[in-house]
Amino acid sequence: MNEKYAPLKSNVRMLGHLLGNTIKEAHGDAILEKVEKIRQLSKSVVRAGNEADRVTLIEEIKSLPNEQLTPVAHAFNQFLNLTNIADQYHTISRSCEADVCVPDPIDALFSKLSQQEVRKLDTAEAVRDLNIELVLTAHPTEITRRTMINKLVKINECLSKLELNELSTKERKKTERRLEQLISQSWHSDVIRKQRPTPLDEAKWGFAVVENSLWDAVPEFLRELDERVTGYLGEGLPIDARPVHFSSWMGGDRDGNPFVTHTITREVMLLSRWKAAELYLKDIQELISELSMVKCNDEVRELAGDAHEPYRAVLKPLRTLLVNTLEVLDAEITHQEVPKKPILEDVEQLWTPLMACYKSLRESGMCLIADGSLLDTIRRVKAFGVHLVRLDIRQESTRHSDVISELTRHLGLGDYDQWSEQDKISFLINELSSKRPLLPRDWQPSPEVQEVLDTCRVIASQSREAFGAYVISMARTASDVLAVHLILQECGCKFRMDVCPLFETLEDLNNSEDVMKQLFDIDWYRGFIQNNQMVMIGYSDSAKDAGAMAAGWAQYRAMEALVEVADEAGIELTLFHGRGGTIGRGGAPAHAALLSQPPKSLKGGLRVTEQGEMIRFKLGLPEIAVNSFSLYASAILEANLLPPPEPKQDWRDLMEVLSQVSCEAYRKIVRGEPDFVPYFRQATPELELGKLPLGSRPAKRNPNGGVESLRAIPWIFSWSQNRLLLPAWLGAGEAIQYSIDKGHQALLEEMCREWPFFSTRLGMLEMVYTKCNVEVSRYYDQQLVDVELQPLGDKLRSQLQRDITAVLNVENNDHLMQSDPWGMESIRLRNIYTEPLNILQSELLYRTRQSEETEAELEEALMVTVAGIAAGMRNTG
């Protein structure tokens, strides 16, 4: 291993040794020896490609009796969790900083802007307009419990202490002992859930991420950004800057999830406000303790009266207000009698007294004190408001047309669902413009329709600041958007909600321009939205529908067209990116992904989903979150100040060919191959995943449907478990080879060099290919797939090998991830522990599929392997 990564390797070795002590204490020498033998064999296979040791490794695992499967699986799952912590920590460690693993992205950007002679006035304006909204979403891929995540955070703190050279021997021993205790606690706790989480559980998991990481990360990021901006521009960020803020889908995303009801949504919103009040109370108590100064300006003196310590006098009523807020919200949450006390309802209640203290301290010559904890709290108030995270509501489009249809039938107007699109739009606009109510008092709708109406009434009962957007999944027409506006209006919503169509399939992405143009041409609509529109781009379903290459180009073209149509209409457009962690769901390193988008597509800022386990890897620790914010900020600023080139016409033409050929190749297998569905079901743990308690949402939109009804996440997740990762690459390499054969290699190389969209796409493919494992996939087939279906697996693996050659050929590289040695090393490090879990999982699948009734210990071991492989693959969903 490169000397640069020696501290990482040392930490992995130390954590592994401490885990070994725990295993020995819990299960004795025999299990530890077995685990160690498997680990050494796997290391030989992964590092040296030793085929004889692969055979021995398989034999060792196959010979394990049932009662040893769970502890062995548990061991490798924990190895991977600890390796991920060490890996994550390495990126923020002193040794990484010393070796300049990654230059500071903001400093690097300012250097580039200076070289390109970008006007500082333009830079200042871009910094002022910087807007990053991260939308936290729960997904079944994040199967690590909150309890375990808290322990992982504490382990990270120990690693940080041990890096200090000046640590005394006594302190070092104490820290190592604490580390061993935490590893032991993790071992003896349930690493995964025994029961499927409720939407409330998922929301609480999201609040834990805010409390443990984002609450500290936001002011720290703003402090660092302010220093860099001041150094480059000569003036810092305005005090009310809010470049980063948060929304959530946890408790609001009801698309295909029958467990998210209006009651749940209301409860999650109360919990969110409660958690915000609790966190502010800690801040205010700390400020009361700190701000004992006596000198103040006239404004604070007026607020404080004749109090000797005026700042404490101003802050104590805030403390009382927050204590009351917790008491009242607690009573509402637990359905007790609610006391009549004033509570925190508006951000100004916090902002006004805190700002008065801030200005007074600065005017009184105490700038250093003002810019300490007080400034941190002020910046939190701006970022988190009184709701902590704003809630998005997401619902599927037909649920809204069902409401209108049932209503028109009740009123004797006919069946709305059967009307033409033009008739629907006319009806909706007439009703939206009408002053009379549409909903009859005596109408008793069906339970499904009632639930939609109740959800909209919950929205109407809250303030606008409580919500992000109302997202319509599977949006296809202008009437889909207007229908939501009408239902909200009829339910008494007094504010303008951002109603955001989500264009997901290939066809919907291609039609998105026409749909939005139709809406922008409606005078009532233009006036109502006040020239602000949000549109969501779906990555998951488009890739599932057409393959990653075709979907990527459709997303790019849709963004281009939407930016243009909004520009023509004079409308400020915010594009909302529904990315997942995987390539098959739009995943890529954040910086590269943003710079590969069309010019002007980030003009309205960035709104993007952060999903599943990627929340933990990108935002789970304050230092990591600060790095992630910096990457996002630098990429948005660069994209707006140094926009990527408009693609040349011959690039576009070739991309159309690549898209068409890759889509046909993908669909030929997924839709056209008669053996595909049975092969998929046998070669992956898809059926077993549906039974595991991995998330609150069912794995399928239609429980009786086939692969087409599978959600994009379990679709991707299943293929990542057997290491074939099929949806992330199928069709792409075939299209590239087709274009090479047609004589377009030079043009492909030019696109790779000069067009960020295309080079990022190839870089993502490289990472996928690196995570694929042909031998592991073949072993799953040999163990689990009927003999007559196995040729399909061989065919797919042969295609994978050809695709890798094609991509390396275009990039002129000798091996995969040549330009990202750190990423390559990180994957190889985890593979040592992932490979045994793959062999274990295939053995467990074999044993469970052979028996009439699944034994509890086999099912538990299987769940542990699922969690472990997810940790090893990282961006699995």
Secondary structure, DSSP 8 states (H G I E B T S, - for coil): --GGGHHHHHHHHHHHHHHHHHHHHHH-HHHHHHHHHHHHHHHHHHHH--HHHHHHHHHHHHT--HHHHHHHHHHHHHHHHHHHHHHHHHTTSHHHHHHTSS--HHHHHHHHHHHTT--HHHHHHHHHT--EEEEEE--TT--B-HHHHHHHHHHHHHHHHHT-TT--HHHHHHHHHHHHHHHHHHHHS-SB-SS---HHHHHHHHHHHIIIIIHHHHHHHHHHHHHHHHHHHSS---TT--SEEEEE-TTTB-TT-TT--HHHHHHHHHHHHHHHHHHHHHHHHHHHHH-------HHHHHHHTT-SSHHHHHHHHHHHHHHHHHHHHHHHHTT----------STHHHHHHHHHHHHHHHHTT-HHHIIIIIHHHHHHHHHHTTTSSEEEEEEEHHHHHHHHHHHHHHTTS--GGGS-HHHHHHHHHHHHH-SS--S-TT----HHHHHHHHHHHHHHTS-GGGEEEEEEET--SHHHHHHHHHHHHHTT--S--EEEEEE-SHHHHHHHHHHHHHHHT-HHHHHHHTTEEEEEEESHHHHHHH-HHHHHHHHHHHHHHHHHHHHHHT-EEEEEEE--SSGGGT---HHHHHHTS-TTTTTT-EEEEEETHHHHHHHSSHHHHHHHHHHHHHHHHHHHHS------HHHHHHHHHHHHHHHHHHHHHHTT-TTHHHHHHHHSSHHHHHHS---SS-SBSSTT--GGGB-HHHHHHHHHHTT--HHHHTTHHHHHHHHHHTT-HHHHHHHHHH-HHHHHHHHHHHHHHHH--HHHHHHHHHHHS-GGGHHHHHHHHHHHHHHHHHHHHHHT-SSTTTT-HHHHHHHHHHHHHHHHHHHHHHHHHHHHHHSSS--HHHHHHHHHHHHHHHHHHS---
